[in-house]
Amino acid sequence: YITVLAKMDVEKKNIQQSPLGSPEAEVDSPAAKKKEQNQAGEEKKERKKKITDEDRKGSPKSTKTTVKKPRLIVSVLNTQYDVVKDVFKRKFRCKLTIEPEGEWDLMWADTGVTTEMLCRMKKYQKINHYPAMG
């Protein structure tokens, strides 16, 4: 018991004598090393806990219901170029349709659009040409 107290006094003096409170004297002592290891272990546990808490809160893995974005339906009836169809299908992952009276969100036409087609369009439908553009 006395030797432990004597060692503690020596360590205390070493810490007080170090310039500007540098941690060099603390690092040399076994108690300081053990304290540093404990702190590192606690920090690691906290980081691990924080990561798992974040996973539970907002990650798509933890939620059972995922909301899919609605796919854009593109009418390619008046399109003769396959590259346009491929880009919409592969790059933008759109659903393609060729039905003239079918449901669509965007119409891609290589030529101008008739006035009749413009009159039948709904408010949310878009087309890649201006009226009277050829």
trRosetta pair geometry for C-beta under 8 A, 3 or more apart (Angstrom, degrees):
i j d omega theta_ij theta_ji phi_ij phi_ji
1 4 5.8 -53 -153 31 31 112
1 5 6.7 28 152 -15 63 105
2 5 5.7 -54 -152 37 34 110
2 6 6.3 36 150 -22 66 106
3 6 5.4 -52 -146 36 35 114
3 7 6.4 37 154 -20 66 102
4 7 5.8 -53 -150 35 31 110
4 8 6.4 32 151 -20 64 106
5 8 5.6 -54 -149 35 33 113
5 9 6.5 35 152 -21 65 102
6 9 5.7 -52 -151 33 32 111
6 10 6.5 33 151 -19 64 104
7 10 5.6 -54 -149 36 34 112
7 11 6.3 33 153 -17 67 105
8 11 5.7 -53 -147 38 32 111
8 12 6.2 36 152 -23 65 106
9 12 5.5 -53 -147 35 31 114
9 13 6.4 32 154 -19 65 104
10 13 5.8 -54 -150 35 31 110
10 14 6.4 33 151 -21 64 105
11 14 5.6 -53 -149 34 33 113
11 15 6.5 32 154 -19 65 104
11 25 7.7 144 -162 157 63 100
11 29 4.8 58 -128 -102 123 146
11 31 6.8 39 -158 36 169 125
11 32 7.9 -176 -163 -30 127 106
12 15 5.9 -55 -152 35 31 110
12 16 6.4 25 154 -15 65 109
13 16 5.8 -58 -145 40 32 108
13 17 6.0 24 159 -16 68 113
14 17 6.0 -62 -142 41 26 106
14 18 6.7 39 156 -39 62 99
14 25 4.1 176 141 -161 97 125
14 28 7.3 -87 151 63 152 128
14 29 7.4 156 71 -51 142 114
15 18 6.0 -45 -154 10 31 114
15 21 7.8 23 176 -139 80 66
15 25 4.9 -172 -87 102 49 132
15 26 6.0 57 -105 -66 105 81
17 25 7.3 124 64 -80 80 156
18 21 6.5 81 92 -128 102 18
18 22 4.9 -120 158 50 119 83
18 24 6.0 173 -139 55 135 94
18 25 4.3 -135 -51 -11 134 125
19 22 6.0 23 71 -6 67 113
22 25 7.2 104 86 2 79 85
23 26 4.8 -57 -162 44 69 118
23 27 5.8 76 140 -33 87 98
24 27 5.9 -55 -151 28 30 112
24 28 7.0 31 155 -22 62 103
25 28 6.0 -53 -157 27 35 113
25 29 7.3 29 153 -19 63 103
26 29 6.3 -61 -159 29 36 107
26 32 4.0 161 171 -131 72 149
27 32 5.8 -113 -87 116 18 135
27 33 7.0 69 -164 -73 50 78
27 36 7.6 30 -115 -36 69 152
28 32 7.2 49 53 46 41 136
29 32 4.3 90 66 4 94 105
29 33 7.0 -159 95 -7 51 83
30 33 5.6 -53 -149 35 37 113
30 34 6.3 36 154 -19 68 105
31 34 5.7 -54 -148 37 32 110
31 35 6.2 34 151 -21 65 107
32 35 5.5 -53 -146 37 32 114
32 36 6.3 35 153 -21 65 105
33 36 5.7 -54 -149 35 30 112
33 37 6.4 31 152 -19 64 105
34 37 5.7 -53 -150 35 32 112
34 38 6.4 34 151 -20 64 105
35 38 5.7 -53 -149 35 31 112
35 39 6.4 31 152 -19 64 105
36 39 5.7 -53 -148 36 31 111
36 40 6.4 32 153 -19 64 105
37 40 5.7 -54 -147 36 31 111
37 41 6.3 32 153 -19 64 106
38 41 5.7 -55 -149 36 31 112
38 42 6.3 31 153 -19 65 106
39 42 5.7 -53 -147 36 32 111
39 43 6.3 33 154 -20 65 105
40 43 5.7 -52 -147 35 31 112
40 44 6.4 34 153 -21 63 106
41 44 5.7 -55 -150 35 31 113
41 45 6.5 31 152 -19 65 105
42 45 5.7 -54 -150 36 32 112
42 46 6.3 34 152 -21 66 105
43 46 5.6 -54 -148 35 32 113
43 47 6.4 32 154 -19 66 104
44 47 5.8 -53 -148 35 30 110
44 48 6.3 29 154 -17 64 108
45 48 5.7 -57 -148 38 30 112
45 49 6.2 31 153 -20 66 108
46 49 5.7 -55 -145 37 30 111
46 50 6.2 32 154 -22 65 106
47 50 5.7 -53 -146 35 30 112
47 51 6.4 31 155 -20 64 105
48 51 5.9 -53 -150 33 30 111
48 52 6.6 23 155 -12 64 106
49 52 6.0 -59 -149 40 31 105
49 53 6.2 32 154 -21 66 108
50 53 5.7 -54 -146 36 30 112
50 54 6.4 29 155 -18 64 105
51 54 5.9 -55 -150 36 30 109
51 55 6.5 33 151 -22 64 105
52 55 5.4 -49 -148 33 36 116
52 56 6.5 36 154 -19 65 103
53 56 5.8 -55 -152 35 32 110
53 57 6.4 30 153 -22 65 108
54 57 5.7 -56 -146 34 33 112
54 58 6.8 -41 -177 36 66 94
54 59 7.2 80 132 -37 71 101
55 59 4.7 -18 -150 1 57 139
55 61 7.0 -27 -169 63 96 117
55 62 6.0 130 151 -41 71 128
56 59 7.6 19 -26 23 11 100
56 62 5.4 156 -133 -134 37 163
57 62 7.7 75 40 67 19 153
58 62 7.8 72 65 49 11 122
59 62 5.1 86 68 5 89 100
59 63 7.6 -169 93 -4 49 86
60 63 6.0 -61 -147 38 40 105
60 66 6.0 44 -159 -105 104 120
63 66 6.4 117 100 -73 112 71
71 93 6.7 -100 -129 128 105 86
71 94 6.2 143 175 -138 93 42
71 95 4.9 86 124 -17 130 102
72 92 6.9 -36 49 146 129 118
72 94 4.5 -48 79 -120 92 101
72 95 7.2 -178 87 27 42 74
72 105 5.1 -105 -158 63 76 141
72 106 6.2 15 171 7 115 117
73 94 6.9 156 -102 -178 17 93
73 95 4.9 -28 -106 74 70 104
73 96 7.9 155 -160 -96 59 13
73 97 5.8 19 -179 -5 101 122
73 103 6.2 34 98 116 163 81
73 104 4.7 -131 117 -128 102 54
73 105 5.0 115 52 2 74 91
73 106 7.5 163 87 28 48 71
74 88 4.9 -82 47 -171 164 148
74 94 4.6 45 -7 143 116 143
74 95 7.1 159 20 77 71 47
74 96 5.6 -32 71 -107 92 62
74 97 7.1 164 80 24 41 76
74 104 6.5 60 -150 -158 11 108
74 105 7.0 -47 -74 59 50 83
74 106 4.9 -24 -113 74 77 98
74 107 7.4 150 -166 -97 61 26
74 108 6.1 16 -179 -6 110 108
75 78 7.9 39 130 15 97 83
75 96 7.9 119 -111 -163 18 60
75 97 5.4 -40 -101 77 64 92
75 98 7.2 123 -157 -106 69 27
75 99 7.6 -93 -124 61 103 55
75 100 7.9 89 -161 -114 133 35
75 102 7.1 159 -100 69 109 103
75 104 3.9 -10 -38 -126 103 169
75 106 7.1 -165 23 95 74 46
75 107 4.3 -18 63 -110 114 78
75 108 7.1 178 82 23 60 63
76 79 4.2 -58 -167 33 82 128
76 84 6.9 161 -132 110 117 109
76 85 5.3 74 -154 -94 165 95
76 88 7.2 -167 -66 43 125 154
76 96 5.3 -16 6 -158 124 108
76 97 7.3 142 20 66 74 40
76 98 6.2 -46 71 -88 74 77
76 108 5.7 -3 -106 58 69 106
77 97 7.8 -22 -46 114 91 69
77 98 4.9 124 -90 -157 72 62
77 99 7.3 -102 -74 56 123 13
77 100 5.7 101 -129 -82 169 70
77 107 7.5 -30 31 -148 96 101
77 109 7.9 -15 72 -96 77 84
78 107 7.3 45 31 172 111 104
78 108 7.5 -160 70 102 84 51
78 109 3.9 9 90 -127 132 84
78 110 6.0 -149 140 22 84 74
78 111 6.3 -105 174 37 121 87
78 113 7.9 173 44 -95 170 77
79 84 5.2 -117 -168 82 136 140
79 85 6.4 153 111 -54 137 91
79 108 5.1 26 -69 104 129 101
79 109 6.8 -120 -62 -113 72 27
79 110 5.6 123 -120 -32 49 98
80 110 5.6 -41 16 -6 90 159
81 84 4.8 84 86 -2 100 104
81 85 7.5 -180 102 -3 58 85
81 110 6.7 127 -2 -88 98 129
82 85 5.4 -57 -155 40 46 113
82 86 6.0 47 150 -23 75 106
83 86 5.6 -53 -144 37 33 113
83 87 6.3 35 157 -22 65 104
84 87 6.0 -54 -149 33 28 110
84 88 6.6 23 155 -13 62 107
84 108 5.8 -174 166 141 133 149
85 88 6.0 -59 -150 39 30 107
85 89 6.0 19 158 -12 66 116
85 96 6.1 43 -149 -115 92 154
86 89 5.8 -64 -141 44 27 106
86 90 5.6 -3 174 7 70 117
86 91 8.0 66 132 -6 66 94
87 90 6.7 -62 -122 50 19 89
87 91 4.9 -19 -165 22 62 126
87 92 6.9 43 145 0 69 101
88 91 7.3 -24 -71 51 10 88
88 92 5.4 -42 -147 51 44 118
88 94 4.4 -52 172 46 91 127
88 96 6.3 107 104 -79 125 102
88 108 7.2 -138 -55 -11 144 149
89 92 7.7 42 4 56 10 76
89 93 7.3 31 179 -113 34 28
89 94 6.4 -84 -85 58 38 74
89 96 5.8 -37 -77 -28 102 122
90 93 7.4 -7 -179 -70 12 57
94 106 7.7 -56 -149 47 151 122
97 102 5.0 -127 163 98 141 147
97 103 7.5 121 -17 70 175 56
97 104 5.6 -139 55 -83 129 107
99 102 3.1 84 83 -26 121 122
104 107 6.0 83 118 -69 141 80
104 125 6.6 67 94 -127 77 111
105 124 6.7 -53 -135 133 79 99
105 125 6.3 -153 -154 -114 30 62
105 126 7.0 10 152 26 66 88
106 125 7.4 177 -79 -160 29 65
106 126 5.1 -16 -110 70 75 94
106 127 7.3 157 -162 -89 57 33
106 128 7.5 59 180 -43 98 89
107 113 7.6 95 104 -104 134 133
107 117 7.9 -125 100 171 171 128
107 125 7.0 32 -12 177 100 108
107 126 7.5 -168 24 96 69 48
107 127 4.7 -14 62 -111 100 84
107 128 7.1 -129 95 4 60 82
108 127 8.0 174 -80 -154 27 59
108 128 5.2 36 -123 -3 61 137
109 112 7.4 -25 123 116 131 6
109 113 5.7 129 47 -72 164 91
109 127 6.7 2 8 -168 112 104
109 128 6.4 -177 35 53 68 98
109 129 5.7 -60 67 -4 110 126
111 129 7.9 -16 116 -65 29 163
111 134 6.7 -12 -169 -159 76 60
112 129 5.9 -174 -128 160 46 154
112 132 6.9 -7 -153 -164 133 14
112 133 5.4 175 -110 83 93 50
112 134 4.2 -38 -39 -99 125 54
113 117 5.0 -106 -180 75 98 134
113 118 6.1 110 124 -52 117 91
113 127 5.8 11 -52 166 161 154
113 129 5.2 160 -9 74 105 124
113 131 6.9 -77 71 -107 100 54
113 133 7.8 25 18 52 81 84
114 117 4.8 102 61 2 81 99
114 118 7.2 -144 101 -2 48 86
115 118 5.4 -53 -151 37 39 114
115 119 6.4 41 151 -22 69 103
115 131 7.0 57 -97 -149 72 114
116 119 5.8 -54 -151 33 31 111
116 120 6.6 22 154 -14 64 109
117 120 5.9 -62 -150 39 32 107
117 121 6.8 48 150 -42 64 96
117 127 7.9 97 131 -92 118 155
118 121 5.7 -39 -155 5 35 118
118 127 7.8 -91 -98 13 77 154
118 131 5.8 20 -81 -96 158 110
121 125 4.6 -135 -164 77 95 128
121 127 7.1 -86 -102 -30 149 118
122 125 4.9 96 55 -6 75 108
129 133 4.7 -157 -175 70 98 121
130 133 4.5 89 62 -26 80 130
